[in-house]
Amino acid sequence: ATAAESAGEGEKSGSLVKTLELGLLFGLWYLFNIYFNIYNKQVLKVFHYPVTISAVQFAVGTIIVSLMWTFNLYKKPKVSGEQLVAIVPLALVHILGNLFTNMSLGKVAVSFTHTIKAMEPFFSVVLSAMFLGELPTLWVVGSLLPIVGGVVLASVTEASFNWPGFWSAMASNLANQSRNVLSKKLMVKKEESLDNITLFSIITIMSFILLAPVAIFVEGIKFTPAYMQSAGLNVKEVVVRSLLAALSFHAYQQVSYMILQRVSPVTHSVGNCVKRVVVIVSSVIFFKTPVSLINSLGTGIALAGVFLYSRVKRIKPKAKAA
């Protein structure tokens, strides 16, 4: 009896530790994301080259990963050619997701970009049904209606609205949820060399290698002191904020992957939408963004839809009688 009680207490303690660990990861995910959005928006307001900024963010991540491997802070993996080929689609959607987000942040208010990105559950449900075979219940489908309706209402009343900013955020939704579903399928294989940190590290390096030449071809070499001075920019301010944004970017993406390995793509999407609330409120306060009553109502309806979605997602469909 004593042994059984001890085992039970051990299980409860282990469960509590895991819950606290997951809670800490979510907290860090939100905090790093707030800093990323603030610094990133400050840079994109004056430096209008989103492809270059995205490449810089991947470059900083690549340097961090290289240092981790060089100083044995994390074991350098042995990855086969077959595994690298499998990761290429992940790197491509990873690039697109972050590039489209930067394009949107450069065009509209941070709060509006994240209001649009509250539609991620819609894309998550569709992609999970297509690629993971997770068919949604009628309750889940119904919960998506206020999300879509709220985003539409917020969009038509948004002071900073423009179509490039809107469609960039929508494209980011599609790319990010594709990445999450593809990542889950890859990690389910449980290959030792593809743990969460290794997978994200390889994706980061691959993203930099793929995007750097595109950035030079499309926008030219613009991230230099000489160009910034000629454009009348404060070089130190732009560089420091860009680096802080890049560090926050790598940190929140890394934590995101750590969470993704612990939860389902849909749960990850719900957590992402809760994070959206924190980012929207923080950005509105920091940038003093003008928000109308109708616009706030639309954002509120969309976020309420996300909460409803998170609740009804737990309802299991009734098994059919034999």
Secondary structure as UniProt FT lines:
FT   HELIX           2..46
FT   HELIX           50..70
FT   TURN            71..72
FT   HELIX           81..107
FT   HELIX           110..116
FT   HELIX           117..119
FT   HELIX           120..131
FT   HELIX           138..156
FT   TURN            159..160
FT   HELIX           163..187
FT   TURN            188..189
FT   HELIX           192..194
FT   HELIX           196..219
FT   HELIX           225..230
FT   TURN            231..232
FT   HELIX           235..260
FT   TURN            261..262
FT   HELIX           265..287
FT   HELIX           293..312
FT   TURN            313..314
//
